[in-house]
Amino acid sequence: QVQLVESGGGLVQAGGSLRLSCAASGDVFSISAMGWHRQAPGKQRELVALITSETSTNYADSVKGRFTASRDNAKNTVYLQMNTLKPEDTAVYYCNAGSDYYPTRYWGQGTQVTVSS
């Protein structure tokens, strides 16, 4: 089993920045992919960014150029740097981890990000 703990959410004004962190513990050797999803009220959970074992990163079109995902394998931690935040970025952000073929096997508890206009 893998446990994921997110931190770094909060309230920020439009145009501001936040940095999310997600630390993995437990059977971390089973993890090759880590990333972030988000879920806004009344909407489905959607992919934000995913880093695979080949170190390639996929981003949702809505965050390209504003968000940057990175990974520190020594610390078993994935980060999400969010710049130029918009009110439509408001959501609960969830960390995910798993294999390259099943990257959403494990989920964190989520952290709220609220962007005010």
MDTraj code that builds the backbone (N, CA, C; nanometers):
import mdtraj as md
import numpy as np

residues = "GLN VAL GLN LEU VAL GLU SER GLY GLY GLY LEU VAL GLN ALA GLY GLY SER LEU ARG LEU SER CYS ALA ALA SER GLY ASP VAL PHE SER ILE SER ALA MET GLY TRP HIS ARG GLN ALA PRO GLY LYS GLN ARG GLU LEU VAL ALA LEU ILE THR SER GLU THR SER THR ASN TYR ALA ASP SER VAL LYS GLY ARG PHE THR ALA SER ARG ASP ASN ALA LYS ASN THR VAL TYR LEU GLN MET ASN THR LEU LYS PRO GLU ASP THR ALA VAL TYR TYR CYS ASN ALA GLY SER ASP TYR TYR PRO THR ARG TYR TRP GLY GLN GLY THR GLN VAL THR VAL SER SER".split()
xyz = np.array([
    [0.0827, -0.1194, 0.0000],
    [0.0000, 0.0000, 0.0000],
    [0.0865, 0.1248, 0.0000],
    [0.0290, 0.2294, -0.0556],
    [0.0969, 0.3587, -0.0612],
    [0.0060, 0.4637, 0.0012],
    [0.0627, 0.5490, 0.0817],
    [-0.0107, 0.6611, 0.1389],
    [0.0410, 0.7902, 0.0767],
    [-0.0526, 0.8776, 0.0416],
    [-0.0191, 1.0063, -0.0192],
    [-0.0765, 1.1181, 0.0674],
    [0.0075, 1.2149, 0.0997],
    [-0.0361, 1.3275, 0.1814],
    [-0.0030, 1.4569, 0.1093],
    [-0.1088, 1.5328, 0.0774],
    [-0.0908, 1.6604, 0.0080],
    [-0.0812, 1.7748, 0.1087],
    [-0.0196, 1.8828, 0.0645],
    [-0.0159, 2.0057, 0.1427],
    [0.0041, 2.1226, 0.0475],
    [-0.0255, 2.2434, 0.0969],
    [0.0032, 2.3638, 0.0202],
    [-0.1169, 2.4343, -0.0389],
    [-0.2361, 2.3800, -0.0217],
    [-0.3534, 2.4488, -0.0736],
    [-0.3853, 2.5725, 0.0064],
    [-0.4839, 2.6489, -0.0422],
    [-0.5245, 2.7688, 0.0305],
    [-0.6024, 2.8634, -0.0569],
    [-0.6142, 2.9868, -0.0087],
    [-0.6875, 3.0927, -0.0782],
    [-0.5882, 3.1912, -0.1375],
    [-0.6068, 3.2240, -0.2637],
    [-0.5168, 3.3168, -0.3313],
    [-0.5978, 3.4022, -0.4277],
    [-0.5515, 3.5216, -0.4527],
    [-0.6179, 3.6086, -0.5495],
    [-0.5805, 3.5683, -0.6916],
    [-0.6674, 3.6002, -0.7847],
    [-0.6400, 3.5735, -0.9254],
    [-0.5065, 3.6371, -0.9651],
    [-0.4277, 3.5636, -1.0416],
    [-0.2958, 3.6099, -1.0811],
    [-0.1850, 3.5655, -0.9867],
    [-0.2238, 3.5121, -0.8723],
    [-0.1260, 3.4686, -0.7737],
    [-0.0743, 3.3291, -0.7997],
    [0.0066, 3.2801, -0.7052],
    [0.0711, 3.1494, -0.7190],
    [0.0535, 3.0668, -0.5926],
    [0.0543, 2.9369, -0.6110],
    [0.0568, 2.8416, -0.5005],
    [0.1426, 2.7235, -0.5422],
    [0.1992, 2.6570, -0.4422],
    [0.2763, 2.5364, -0.4689],
    [0.2206, 2.4226, -0.3837],
    [0.1796, 2.3167, -0.4494],
    [0.1293, 2.1988, -0.3804],
    [0.2405, 2.0941, -0.3705],
    [0.2370, 2.0191, -0.2622],
    [0.3308, 1.9095, -0.2435],
    [0.2535, 1.7831, -0.2104],
    [0.3094, 1.6701, -0.2489],
    [0.2482, 1.5411, -0.2170],
    [0.3594, 1.4419, -0.1848],
    [0.3593, 1.3940, -0.0616],
    [0.4622, 1.3001, -0.0173],
    [0.4044, 1.1590, -0.0114],
    [0.4770, 1.0662, -0.0695],
    [0.4353, 0.9262, -0.0701],
    [0.5128, 0.8481, 0.0344],
    [0.4450, 0.7526, 0.0958],
    [0.5092, 0.6624, 0.1908],
    [0.4493, 0.5233, 0.1747],
    [0.5160, 0.4266, 0.2349],
    [0.4706, 0.2885, 0.2219],
    [0.5479, 0.2184, 0.1116],
    [0.4770, 0.1458, 0.0268],
    [0.5391, 0.0671, -0.0799],
    [0.5744, 0.1559, -0.1997],
    [0.6651, 0.2509, -0.1772],
    [0.6968, 0.3506, -0.2810],
    [0.7669, 0.2893, -0.4012],
    [0.8255, 0.1717, -0.3852],
    [0.8947, 0.1077, -0.4979],
    [0.7957, 0.0611, -0.6045],
    [0.6698, 0.0559, -0.5708],
    [0.5680, 0.0168, -0.6691],
    [0.5228, 0.1351, -0.7546],
    [0.5715, 0.2549, -0.7200],
    [0.5265, 0.3760, -0.7902],
    [0.6203, 0.4096, -0.9044],
    [0.5645, 0.4313, -1.0240],
    [0.6436, 0.4835, -1.1345],
    [0.5829, 0.6134, -1.1879],
    [0.4568, 0.6344, -1.1649],
    [0.3896, 0.7555, -1.2124],
    [0.3283, 0.8301, -1.0942],
    [0.3399, 0.9600, -1.0963],
    [0.2774, 1.0461, -0.9953],
    [0.2233, 1.1701, -1.0649],
    [0.1163, 1.2229, -1.0089],
    [0.0608, 1.3416, -1.0710],
    [-0.0494, 1.4049, -0.9899],
    [-0.1274, 1.4882, -1.0574],
    [-0.2324, 1.5662, -0.9929],
    [-0.3595, 1.5651, -1.0767],
    [-0.4691, 1.5558, -1.0079],
    [-0.6020, 1.5753, -1.0650],
    [-0.6715, 1.6839, -0.9836],
    [-0.7830, 1.7317, -1.0327],
    [-0.8632, 1.8272, -0.9564],
    [-1.0108, 1.8038, -0.9831],
    [-1.0915, 1.8456, -0.8865],
    [-1.2358, 1.8327, -0.9006],
    [-1.3028, 1.9580, -0.8469],
    [-1.3701, 2.0286, -0.9367],
    [-1.4452, 2.1479, -0.8995],
    [-1.5874, 2.1073, -0.8619],
    [-1.6570, 2.1886, -0.7852],
    [-1.7951, 2.1550, -0.7459],
    [-1.8831, 2.1287, -0.8669],
    [-1.9537, 2.0168, -0.8656],
    [-2.0455, 1.9836, -0.9736],
    [-1.9798, 1.9330, -1.0993],
    [-1.8481, 1.9136, -1.0950],
    [-1.7770, 1.8672, -1.2144],
    [-1.7046, 1.7361, -1.1866],
    [-1.6674, 1.6667, -1.2934],
    [-1.5922, 1.5430, -1.2790],
    [-1.4469, 1.5726, -1.2469],
    [-1.3828, 1.4767, -1.1814],
    [-1.2408, 1.4893, -1.1554],
    [-1.1667, 1.4853, -1.2892],
    [-1.0664, 1.5749, -1.3024],
    [-0.9942, 1.5824, -1.4290],
    [-0.8434, 1.5827, -1.4048],
    [-0.7712, 1.5337, -1.5029],
    [-0.6261, 1.5324, -1.4963],
    [-0.5724, 1.6742, -1.5051],
    [-0.4731, 1.7047, -1.4217],
    [-0.4025, 1.8327, -1.4301],
    [-0.2634, 1.8095, -1.4878],
    [-0.1877, 1.7167, -1.4283],
    [-0.0526, 1.6868, -1.4746],
    [-0.0140, 1.5470, -1.4292],
    [0.0640, 1.4788, -1.5124],
    [0.1080, 1.3430, -1.4806],
    [0.2519, 1.3250, -1.5249],
    [0.3367, 1.2782, -1.4306],
    [0.4754, 1.2477, -1.4606],
    [0.4916, 1.0966, -1.4591],
    [0.5406, 1.0407, -1.5695],
    [0.5588, 0.8957, -1.5783],
    [0.7035, 0.8569, -1.5498],
    [0.7314, 0.7273, -1.5546],
    [0.8661, 0.6789, -1.5252],
    [0.9669, 0.7259, -1.6285],
    [0.9210, 0.7616, -1.7470],
    [1.0101, 0.8135, -1.8505],
    [1.0354, 0.9620, -1.8317],
    [0.9880, 1.0161, -1.7207],
    [1.0030, 1.1576, -1.6815],
    [0.9326, 1.2524, -1.7759],
    [0.8482, 1.1976, -1.8632],
    [0.7681, 1.2878, -1.9454],
    [0.6495, 1.3359, -1.8627],
    [0.6041, 1.4567, -1.8912],
    [0.4938, 1.5158, -1.8165],
    [0.3829, 1.5564, -1.9125],
    [0.2628, 1.5125, -1.8820],
    [0.1464, 1.5519, -1.9598],
    [0.0646, 1.6520, -1.8792],
    [0.0183, 1.7551, -1.9449],
    [-0.0615, 1.8593, -1.8806],
    [-0.1965, 1.8735, -1.9489],
    [-0.2960, 1.9105, -1.8695],
    [-0.4237, 1.9502, -1.9277],
    [-0.4026, 2.0792, -2.0066],
    [-0.4732, 2.0937, -2.1164],
    [-0.4574, 2.2136, -2.1997],
    [-0.4857, 2.3400, -2.1195],
    [-0.5770, 2.3317, -2.0252],
    [-0.6185, 2.4506, -1.9504],
    [-0.5101, 2.5035, -1.8568],
    [-0.4067, 2.4222, -1.8294],
    [-0.3023, 2.4676, -1.7363],
    [-0.1652, 2.4802, -1.8018],
    [-0.1532, 2.4412, -1.9277],
    [-0.0240, 2.4497, -1.9960],
    [0.0279, 2.5933, -1.9951],
    [0.1551, 2.6067, -1.9632],
    [0.2171, 2.7389, -1.9583],
    [0.1991, 2.8093, -1.8257],
    [0.1121, 2.7573, -1.7391],
    [0.0899, 2.8202, -1.6075],
    [0.1301, 2.7282, -1.4924],
    [0.1091, 2.6003, -1.5083],
    [0.1402, 2.5027, -1.4037],
    [0.2632, 2.4213, -1.4442],
    [0.3432, 2.3863, -1.3436],
    [0.4588, 2.3004, -1.3662],
    [0.4626, 2.1914, -1.2601],
    [0.4626, 2.0672, -1.3054],
    [0.4751, 1.9532, -1.2143],
    [0.6204, 1.9078, -1.2117],
    [0.6661, 1.8705, -1.0944],
    [0.8017, 1.8198, -1.0806],
    [0.8034, 1.7100, -0.9750],
    [0.9136, 1.6376, -0.9730],
    [0.9181, 1.5189, -0.8875],
    [1.0572, 1.5054, -0.8273],
    [1.0627, 1.4749, -0.6991],
    [1.1873, 1.4474, -0.6304],
    [1.1810, 1.3020, -0.5857],
    [1.2451, 1.2149, -0.6618],
    [1.2370, 1.0723, -0.6317],
    [1.3051, 1.0365, -0.4999],
    [1.4075, 1.1122, -0.4637],
    [1.4774, 1.0853, -0.3378],
    [1.3853, 1.1089, -0.2175],
    [1.2909, 1.2012, -0.2336],
    [1.1977, 1.2334, -0.1255],
    [1.0600, 1.1715, -0.1494],
    [1.0449, 1.0983, -0.2602],
    [0.9150, 1.0388, -0.2946],
    [0.8043, 1.1446, -0.2930],
    [0.8356, 1.2577, -0.3509],
    [0.7447, 1.3728, -0.3455],
    [0.7234, 1.4296, -0.4853],
    [0.5995, 1.4682, -0.5117],
    [0.5663, 1.5365, -0.6363],
    [0.5120, 1.6744, -0.6002],
    [0.5437, 1.7704, -0.6852],
    [0.5044, 1.9088, -0.6617],
    [0.4204, 1.9599, -0.7786],
    [0.3415, 2.0612, -0.7495],
    [0.2685, 2.1309, -0.8545],
    [0.2808, 2.2798, -0.8285],
    [0.3607, 2.3451, -0.9106],
    [0.3743, 2.4901, -0.9033],
    [0.2673, 2.5520, -0.9908],
    [0.1817, 2.6311, -0.9314],
    [0.0691, 2.6908, -1.0042],
    [0.0864, 2.8416, -1.0070],
    [0.1031, 2.8971, -1.1260],
    [0.1206, 3.0404, -1.1448],
    [0.0039, 3.0974, -1.2234],
    [-0.0092, 3.2277, -1.2168],
    [-0.1154, 3.2981, -1.2894],
    [-0.2496, 3.2284, -1.2684],
    [-0.2826, 3.2055, -1.1443],
    [-0.4049, 3.1319, -1.1116],
    [-0.5290, 3.2109, -1.1512],
    [-0.6305, 3.1363, -1.1919],
    [-0.7569, 3.1931, -1.2350],
    [-0.8686, 3.1399, -1.1453],
    [-0.9797, 3.2114, -1.1342],
    [-1.0925, 3.1616, -1.0538],
    [-1.1380, 3.0229, -1.0968],
    [-1.1258, 2.9923, -1.2254],
    [-1.1683, 2.8598, -1.2731],
    [-1.0736, 2.7481, -1.2313],
    [-0.9619, 2.7819, -1.1697],
    [-0.8719, 2.6812, -1.1139],
    [-0.9186, 2.6353, -0.9751],
    [-1.0197, 2.7007, -0.9212],
    [-1.0716, 2.6634, -0.7898],
    [-1.1236, 2.5204, -0.7922],
    [-1.0714, 2.4381, -0.7012],
    [-1.1076, 2.2965, -0.6976],
    [-1.0381, 2.2315, -0.5798],
    [-1.0760, 2.1075, -0.5534],
    [-0.9970, 2.0229, -0.4647],
    [-0.8945, 1.9514, -0.5518],
    [-0.7689, 1.9627, -0.5137],
    [-0.6603, 1.9023, -0.5903],
    [-0.6174, 1.7732, -0.5214],
    [-0.6110, 1.6665, -0.6002],
    [-0.5769, 1.5348, -0.5496],
    [-0.4462, 1.4869, -0.6119],
    [-0.3590, 1.4350, -0.5294],
    [-0.2386, 1.3685, -0.5756],
    [-0.2738, 1.2245, -0.6116],
    [-0.2132, 1.1736, -0.7172],
    [-0.2327, 1.0331, -0.7532],
    [-0.0982, 0.9673, -0.7775],
    [-0.0941, 0.8350, -0.7624],
    [0.0299, 0.7598, -0.7845],
    [-0.0047, 0.6161, -0.8220],
    [0.0889, 0.5547, -0.8944],
    [0.0695, 0.4159, -0.9343],
    [0.1717, 0.3787, -1.0397],
    [0.1407, 0.2776, -1.1196],
    [0.2286, 0.2390, -1.2294],
    [0.1995, 0.3283, -1.3494],
    [0.2836, 0.3178, -1.4510],
    [0.2588, 0.3943, -1.5736],
    [0.1269, 0.3525, -1.6378],
    [0.0869, 0.2269, -1.6170],
    [-0.0358, 0.1774, -1.6802],
    [-0.1575, 0.1985, -1.5917],
    [-0.1342, 0.2231, -1.4666],
    [-0.2445, 0.2462, -1.3708],
    [-0.2015, 0.3560, -1.2747],
    [-0.1876, 0.4781, -1.3247],
    [-0.1326, 0.5864, -1.2417],
    [-0.2263, 0.6376, -1.1340],
    [-0.3530, 0.5953, -1.1380],
    [-0.4496, 0.6435, -1.0385],
    [-0.4858, 0.5362, -0.9372],
    [-0.3916, 0.4444, -0.9137],
    [-0.4205, 0.3381, -0.8176],
    [-0.4358, 0.3945, -0.6766],
    [-0.3546, 0.4939, -0.6456],
    [-0.3569, 0.5523, -0.5117],
    [-0.3921, 0.7007, -0.5206],
    [-0.4665, 0.7465, -0.4185],
    [-0.5088, 0.8867, -0.4130],
    [-0.4780, 0.9466, -0.2768],
    [-0.4472, 1.0734, -0.2789],
    [-0.4372, 1.1477, -0.1545],
    [-0.5755, 1.1930, -0.1104],
    [-0.5801, 1.2620, 0.0024],
    [-0.7073, 1.3040, 0.0591],
    [-0.7601, 1.4325, -0.0039],
    [-0.6754, 1.5017, -0.0766],
    [-0.7157, 1.6246, -0.1440],
    [-0.6833, 1.7485, -0.0642],
    [-0.6569, 1.8569, -0.1345],
    [-0.6323, 1.9862, -0.0713],
    [-0.7069, 2.0935, -0.1503],
    [-0.7733, 2.1818, -0.0782],
    [-0.8574, 2.2830, -0.1420],
    [-0.7729, 2.3986, -0.1935],
    [-0.7979, 2.4368, -0.3167],
    [-0.7389, 2.5578, -0.3752],
    [-0.8542, 2.6483, -0.4163],
    [-0.8549, 2.7688, -0.3635],
    [-0.9586, 2.8655, -0.3955],
    [-0.8942, 2.9913, -0.4508],
    [-0.9372, 3.0321, -0.5704],
    [-0.8833, 3.1514, -0.6353],
    [-0.9944, 3.2551, -0.6419],
    [-0.9742, 3.3674, -0.5763],
    [-1.0745, 3.4729, -0.5744],
    [-1.0494, 3.5714, -0.6881],
    [-1.1571, 3.6277, -0.7385],
    [-1.1452, 3.7224, -0.8515],
    [-1.1296, 3.8648, -0.8028],
])
top = md.Topology()
chain = top.add_chain()
for i, resn in enumerate(residues, 1):
    res = top.add_residue(resn, chain, resSeq=i)
    for name in ("N", "CA", "C"):
        top.add_atom(name, md.element.get_by_symbol(name[0]), res)
traj = md.Trajectory(xyz[None], top)
